Amino acid sequence: MPIDLGKEWTDRLDRVEAQSVSKKVSAEVRSHLAEFPEIVVLTHLILDPPTTALNPKELYLATTAELSRRFTRIYTTLGAQDPLYWRFPRTSRRS
């Protein structure tokens, strides 16, 4: 994800792994637990975009702006290097 959430995820993962019960689940599941809040926000924005604009580029830009707002970080990688960019397939043909 273009917004660096590595520190938060590492801190959460450390807290999860500190629990003895965490040894009963795989490392992959523990990783998903650490990433869960941001994945929920991203999924919500994909399923319910922050704008009613039909233009894919406008949808993409509105979505990245909303991610920046919700995560209180600047969305740094706009365009073709961004995996979210490809979520809006027609965007790649218009930019």
C-alpha positions as CSV (number, residue, x, y, z in Angstrom):
1,M,0.0,0.0,0.0
2,P,1.4,3.4,-0.9
3,I,0.8,4.7,2.6
4,D,3.5,3.4,5.0
5,L,1.7,1.6,7.8
6,G,4.6,-0.7,8.6
7,K,5.2,0.6,12.1
8,E,1.6,0.3,13.1
9,W,1.4,-3.2,11.7
10,T,4.7,-4.2,13.4
11,D,3.5,-2.8,16.7
12,R,0.2,-4.6,16.4
13,L,1.9,-7.9,15.4
14,D,4.1,-7.7,18.4
15,R,1.1,-7.2,20.7
16,V,-0.7,-10.2,19.0
17,E,2.3,-12.4,19.2
18,A,2.8,-11.6,22.9
19,Q,-0.4,-13.4,23.6
20,S,0.1,-17.1,24.2
21,V,-3.0,-18.0,22.3
22,S,-1.4,-16.5,19.1
23,K,0.9,-19.6,18.9
24,K,-2.3,-21.6,17.9
25,V,-2.7,-19.7,14.7
26,S,-0.4,-19.4,11.7
27,A,1.9,-16.5,11.1
28,E,-0.3,-15.6,8.1
29,V,-3.4,-15.2,10.3
30,R,-1.4,-13.1,12.8
31,S,-0.3,-10.9,10.0
32,H,-3.9,-10.5,8.8
33,L,-4.9,-9.5,12.3
34,A,-2.3,-6.7,12.4
35,E,-3.4,-5.4,9.0
36,F,-7.2,-5.8,9.6
37,P,-8.3,-2.1,10.4
38,E,-6.7,-0.7,7.2
39,I,-7.9,-3.6,5.1
40,V,-11.5,-2.9,6.3
41,V,-11.2,0.8,5.4
42,L,-9.8,0.0,2.0
43,T,-12.5,-2.6,1.3
44,H,-15.2,-0.2,2.4
45,L,-13.9,2.5,0.0
46,I,-13.8,0.1,-2.9
47,L,-17.3,-1.2,-2.3
48,D,-18.7,2.2,-1.4
49,P,-16.7,4.8,-3.2
50,P,-16.5,8.3,-1.6
51,T,-18.0,9.9,-4.7
52,T,-20.8,9.2,-7.2
53,A,-18.6,10.3,-10.1
54,L,-18.7,7.8,-13.0
55,N,-15.3,8.8,-14.4
56,P,-12.8,6.1,-13.1
57,K,-10.0,8.7,-12.7
58,E,-12.2,10.8,-10.5
59,L,-13.2,7.7,-8.5
60,Y,-9.6,6.8,-8.0
61,L,-8.5,10.3,-7.0
62,A,-11.4,10.6,-4.5
63,T,-10.6,7.2,-3.1
64,T,-6.9,8.0,-2.5
65,A,-7.8,11.4,-1.0
66,E,-10.2,9.6,1.4
67,L,-7.5,7.0,2.3
68,S,-5.1,9.9,3.1
69,R,-7.8,11.5,5.3
70,R,-8.7,8.3,7.2
71,F,-5.1,7.2,7.7
72,T,-3.9,10.8,8.4
73,R,-1.1,10.2,6.0
74,I,-0.4,11.5,2.5
75,Y,-1.1,8.9,-0.2
76,T,2.3,9.1,-1.9
77,T,2.1,6.8,-4.9
78,L,-0.5,8.0,-7.4
79,G,-0.8,6.4,-10.8
80,A,0.4,3.2,-12.4
81,Q,2.7,2.2,-9.5
82,D,-0.3,2.0,-7.2
83,P,-2.1,-1.3,-7.0
84,L,-5.3,0.5,-6.2
85,Y,-4.9,2.3,-9.6
86,W,-5.5,-1.0,-11.3
87,R,-8.7,-1.5,-9.3
88,F,-10.2,1.2,-11.6
89,P,-9.4,-0.5,-15.0
90,R,-10.5,2.2,-17.3
91,T,-8.3,4.7,-15.4
92,S,-5.2,3.3,-17.0
93,R,-6.6,4.1,-20.5
94,R,-7.5,7.7,-19.7
95,S,-4.5,9.1,-17.8
